Amino acid sequence: MKIVAKPIKTMVVFEYEGKTPIPYKFKFQRDDGSEQLIKIDKRIDSYRQKIAGIETVIYECQSVIDGIEKRYKLKYILSDCKWQLYAI
């Protein structure tokens, strides 16, 4: 996987007693300037990790993007409440 760290707009859900958001779908800006909407087909794993001293939650996911099944990672930065397409 290649690290891209692009900001994304994310729609999330919360479980009944969960405090951490669970991504459902997201939009990101392609290199040509257009936006693409991706529905998350499968969440493979999620874990907390400190990156450069910043507390994050990494979600490993899988979706069909442009007709090809791809795995990627989404990063949620807890202190800023921001999302990134971290690696694809």
C-alpha positions in Angstrom: 0.0 0.0 0.0 1.1 3.5 -0.8 0.7 6.3 1.8 -1.4 9.1 0.4 -2.8 10.9 3.5 -5.6 12.8 1.7 -8.3 14.5 3.7 -11.8 13.0 3.2 -15.4 13.7 4.0 -16.7 10.7 6.0 -20.2 9.4 7.0 -19.9 7.4 10.2 -22.1 5.3 12.5 -21.7 4.6 16.2 -22.5 1.4 18.0 -24.8 1.6 21.1 -22.0 1.9 23.6 -19.1 2.7 21.3 -17.2 6.0 21.6 -15.2 5.6 18.4 -16.9 6.3 15.1 -17.1 3.5 12.5 -16.8 4.7 8.9 -19.7 3.8 6.5 -18.8 5.7 3.3 -16.5 8.6 2.3 -15.7 11.1 -0.4 -12.3 12.1 -1.6 -10.9 14.4 -4.2 -9.2 12.7 -7.2 -6.1 14.1 -8.8 -8.2 15.6 -11.6 -10.3 17.6 -9.0 -13.5 15.6 -9.2 -14.9 13.9 -6.0 -15.5 10.2 -5.8 -17.9 8.6 -3.3 -16.8 5.2 -1.9 -19.1 2.9 0.1 -17.1 0.8 2.5 -17.9 -2.8 1.6 -15.9 -4.5 4.4 -14.1 -3.4 7.5 -11.2 -5.8 8.0 -9.6 -4.5 11.1 -9.3 -1.4 13.3 -6.8 -0.5 15.9 -5.4 2.5 17.9 -2.0 3.8 17.0 0.2 6.8 17.9 1.7 8.4 14.8 4.3 11.1 15.6 2.8 11.3 19.1 -0.8 11.8 17.8 -3.5 9.4 18.9 -5.2 7.9 15.9 -7.6 5.0 14.9 -6.6 3.1 11.8 -9.4 1.3 9.9 -8.3 -1.3 7.3 -11.1 -1.6 4.7 -12.1 -3.0 1.4 -14.3 -1.6 -1.4 -14.8 -1.9 -5.2 -13.3 1.3 -6.7 -13.6 1.8 -10.4 -14.6 -1.8 -10.9 -11.6 -3.2 -9.0 -11.7 -4.6 -5.4 -9.1 -2.6 -3.4 -7.9 -2.6 0.2 -7.0 0.7 1.9 -6.6 2.3 5.3 -8.6 5.2 6.7 -7.1 7.2 9.6 -9.2 9.1 12.2 -7.2 11.7 14.2 -8.8 11.7 17.7 -7.6 15.2 18.8 -8.8 17.0 15.7 -11.8 14.8 14.8 -10.5 14.6 11.2 -10.4 11.8 8.7 -7.8 10.8 6.0 -7.5 8.3 3.3 -4.2 7.1 4.8 -3.0 4.4 2.4 -4.2 2.7 -0.7 
